[in-house]
Amino acid sequence: MLNVEALQNKLSCLKIPGIVESVTDNNFYCDIAVRFDNDITFSKIKSRLQDIRIYFDADVELSSAQGLIILKVKKKARPEVKSSDFFRIITADNSNNYILPIAIGQTEAGKNYIFDLVKGPHILVAGSTGSGKSVFIHNCILSLLYSAQSELILVDVKRVEFSLYEGVTALKSDICYDTTSTVKMLKNLVHEMEKRFEMFKNSHVRSIQEYRSKGYHMNYITLIIDELADLMLQDKRIEPLLIRLCQLGRASGIHLILATQRPDSSILSGLIRANAPSRICFAVQKATDSRIILDQSGGENLSGAGDGLFLPIGSKTPIHFQAPFTPTETIEKIVDMFKAI
């Protein structure tokens, strides 16, 4: 519990006296709204920020709102988020709130947030080692397995993440572990997309939703690539194929989740970023990395281990979330269950 009087005394000792107007708690921060004297400038408060951080023994950010200065104190203990809660919601979704549900995580308000990839229509994910990116990608795959609406295509050039999914019936093709098989798969997927558009033309519809509403059967396809940057560095043929899929895939029911540890502008071109409008950023090393993914800084301040920012299509303000953690043993049990189906 915050000792308001002690904080006000500390601010006076720092020669930035102020009155605490309100204290708001959420999953990640304690927001303290302070009204400072008129002669106290924002830059003066900022110059004392390190002392304020030492007082709280925590990371503190400053912002302003309605004439008040907000001390945003980061909590050391973050919420424990269980992936099973999300999978339970997805499995019980009888009202079809989601077509391709993705378990994102728990928001600052404590709400379990699930995003429909169909609305994405593609997601670009970035995060450095230890950020929680790989666990999140596994959660995406498991979410789609539980929804049973999409065939999956997996690309893993590191050869360490996706091998346990071999044999799952939802896979549309063999898992790609190298650039040669990836290029071949992408060409086949582009051909599949063009074939679907021809079927739409003959049926006088414009999208997979209209096609399915007429009683025809057609599965969604989700392509998930782990470590996109390495893949694109190895073979220049990959980028134009991905761009074509990103540009035209939505109507044909083809959606992409593209993940990388290195969000480098020289690798992730403007066309790739423009055509993957939904973004997820886990902890990255530099503000420039965050700006490449989110078009704004913030990712460099994340704590790692699933602490993330989600910028859905059409939004300017990212959603702060804690991604659920799924242990490897649990992933293996779930995968074995779907192999048996």
Summary of the structure (lengths in Angstrom):
residues: 341
radius of gyration: 22.9
end to end distance: 50.5
largest distance: 76.8
contacts: 1084
relative contact order: 0.14
helix: 39%
strand: 24%
